Amino acid sequence: MPSQHPEEIGYGYVIERYVTRKDPGRARYLVLKSGRFLRPEWPHAERFAHHLIDDSVTITDAELEALLGYEWRSRLTAAWLIGVGRRATFRERLGDLLLAGEFCFSGGAYCFALARFGTHADAEILTAYLEHYLPRTDLRYDQPAALGALLRLDAHLGTHRADRFTQPGGLWEQWVNALAHLRDHPAFAPVACHRRTDLQCDFANGWTRP
């Protein structure tokens, strides 16, 4: 998918307003990428959450499209704003971007947004992604985020789509075991992937740790 700077379509301000704004002290996209807002020791989580929630309400669909049409920083930020605001009209757009796998870092945000939408259609997109990318044991893309999001949707919808990926000897185990240093690593256990998605969605619900 071609990349286009928002300036070219009259939305040059969206980068500074939503992506690189200091929130607090560091650019928003860096905070989102690092996941520090989910850490109990980070003192700015509540303020960061309020700002993100406010922007998820006020940003327009046209501004979101301008961000999604650019590079990974703007796409990551846009996907978080879409997920927090549950802008489900962007489902197909995010699904296309996820499956395309063009940029690093932004795919996990697409998975978060799909988990937030919470429907069977979102689970189908995540299933299609895992079917395509788990057999590619040479690619380290957004497989953990996609599995975590699918596990959350299974729990929410009462389905079992992830079972065929996580069964012993299944595609998930094969993908993890393809790199020796990932084998038996606790961060790559399905329950850990699920937990990370749960924390993200809890955060988006306005929940912050005490």
C-alpha positions in Angstrom: 0.0 0.0 0.0 1.5 3.4 -1.0 2.6 5.7 1.8 1.6 9.4 1.7 2.6 12.2 4.0 -0.5 13.8 5.5 0.8 17.2 4.3 0.1 16.1 0.7 -3.6 15.9 1.5 -4.0 18.9 3.7 -3.6 17.2 7.1 0.1 18.0 7.9 -0.8 19.0 11.5 -2.0 15.5 12.5 1.6 14.2 13.1 2.4 16.8 15.7 -1.1 16.9 17.2 -1.5 13.1 17.7 1.7 11.2 17.1 4.7 13.2 18.3 3.0 15.3 21.0 4.8 15.0 24.3 2.6 12.9 26.5 4.3 13.3 29.0 7.9 14.0 28.3 8.2 11.6 25.3 6.5 11.4 22.0 3.1 9.6 22.3 4.1 7.0 19.7 7.2 6.1 21.7 5.1 5.6 24.9 2.6 3.4 22.9 5.4 1.4 21.3 7.2 0.8 24.6 4.1 -0.2 26.6 5.4 1.7 29.6 1.8 3.0 30.3 0.9 -0.6 31.4 3.7 -0.7 34.0 2.5 -0.2 37.6 5.6 1.9 38.4 5.0 4.5 35.7 3.6 7.6 37.4 2.0 9.2 34.3 -0.4 6.4 33.3 -3.6 8.1 34.3 -2.8 11.4 32.6 -1.6 9.5 29.5 -4.9 7.5 29.4 -7.0 10.6 29.8 -5.3 12.4 26.9 -5.5 9.3 24.7 -9.2 8.7 25.4 -10.0 12.4 24.8 -8.2 12.3 21.4 -9.9 9.0 20.5 -13.2 10.9 20.8 -12.3 14.1 19.0 -10.2 12.9 16.1 -12.1 12.7 12.8 -12.3 9.8 10.5 -10.5 11.9 7.8 -7.6 12.6 10.3 -7.4 8.9 11.1 -7.2 8.0 7.4 -4.4 10.5 6.9 -2.5 8.8 9.7 -3.1 5.3 8.4 -1.9 6.3 5.0 1.6 7.3 6.3 4.4 5.4 8.1 4.6 3.1 11.1 4.5 5.8 13.8 1.4 7.4 12.6 -0.3 4.0 11.8 0.5 2.8 15.3 -1.0 5.9 16.9 -4.0 5.8 14.6 -4.7 2.2 15.4 -4.6 2.9 19.2 -7.0 5.8 18.8 -9.3 3.7 16.7 -9.2 0.9 19.2 -9.7 3.1 22.3 -12.6 4.8 20.5 -14.0 1.5 19.1 -14.2 3.0 15.6 -15.3 -0.3 14.1 -15.8 1.3 10.7 -12.1 0.9 10.3 -12.2 -2.9 10.7 -11.6 -3.7 7.1 -8.9 -1.1 6.7 -7.0 -2.4 9.7 -7.4 -5.9 8.6 -5.9 -5.1 5.2 -2.9 -3.3 6.9 -2.4 -6.2 9.3 -2.3 -8.8 6.6 -0.1 -6.7 4.3 2.6 -6.6 7.1 4.3 -3.6 5.5 5.7 -1.9 8.6 7.3 -3.0 11.9 5.7 -2.0 15.2 2.3 -1.0 14.0 0.8 -4.5 13.6 0.4 -5.0 17.3 -1.8 -1.9 17.5 -4.1 -3.2 14.7 -4.5 -6.4 16.8 -5.4 -4.4 19.9 -8.0 -2.5 17.9 -9.6 -5.7 16.6 -9.6 -7.1 20.1 -11.4 -4.0 21.3 -14.1 -4.3 18.5 -14.9 -7.7 19.9 -16.8 -9.4 17.2 -16.7 -12.6 15.1 -15.6 -10.5 12.1 -12.5 -9.4 14.0 -11.7 -12.9 15.1 -11.9 -14.0 11.5 -9.3 -11.4 10.5 -6.9 -12.5 13.2 -7.4 -16.1 12.3 -6.6 -15.4 8.7 -3.4 -13.6 9.8 -2.3 -16.5 11.9 -3.0 -19.0 9.2 -0.9 -17.0 6.8 2.0 -16.0 9.1 2.5 -18.8 11.6 3.7 -21.2 8.9 6.4 -18.6 8.1 8.7 -19.5 10.9 11.3 -17.2 9.3 9.2 -14.1 9.9 8.9 -12.4 13.3 6.0 -10.1 12.7 3.0 -9.6 14.9 2.1 -13.3 15.6 2.1 -12.9 19.4 -0.2 -9.9 19.4 -2.5 -11.6 16.9 -2.7 -14.7 19.1 -3.3 -12.7 22.2 -6.1 -10.8 20.6 -7.7 -14.0 19.2 -7.5 -15.6 22.6 -9.2 -12.6 24.2 -12.0 -12.7 21.5 -12.4 -16.5 22.1 -13.0 -15.8 25.8 -15.4 -13.0 25.0 -17.3 -14.8 22.3 -17.3 -18.3 23.7 -15.4 -19.6 20.7 -12.3 -21.8 20.3 -10.7 -20.4 17.1 -7.2 -20.3 18.7 -7.3 -23.9 19.8 -5.9 -25.3 16.6 -3.0 -22.9 16.8 -2.1 -23.5 20.4 -2.5 -27.3 20.6 0.7 -29.3 21.4 2.8 -29.5 18.2 0.6 -26.9 16.5 1.5 -23.9 14.5 2.2 -21.7 17.4 4.6 -24.1 19.0 6.4 -24.6 15.7 6.7 -20.9 15.2 8.1 -20.3 18.7 10.5 -23.3 18.5 11.9 -22.1 15.2 14.3 -19.9 17.2 16.1 -21.7 20.0 16.1 -18.7 22.4 12.3 -18.4 22.3 11.7 -22.0 23.3 10.2 -22.2 26.8 10.4 -18.4 27.1 7.5 -17.5 29.4 6.7 -14.4 27.3 5.7 -16.6 24.4 3.3 -18.8 26.3 -0.2 -18.3 25.0 -1.4 -17.2 28.4 1.2 -14.4 28.4 0.1 -13.2 25.0 -3.5 -13.2 26.2 -2.6 -11.3 29.4 -0.8 -8.6 27.4 -3.9 -8.0 25.3 -6.1 -8.0 28.4 -3.9 -5.3 30.0 -4.1 -3.1 26.8 -7.9 -3.5 26.7 -8.3 -2.8 30.4 -6.2 0.4 29.9 -8.4 1.5 27.0 -11.5 1.0 29.2 -10.1 3.7 31.4 -8.7 1.3 34.0 -5.4 2.2 35.6 -3.5 0.4 38.2 -3.5 1.7 41.8 
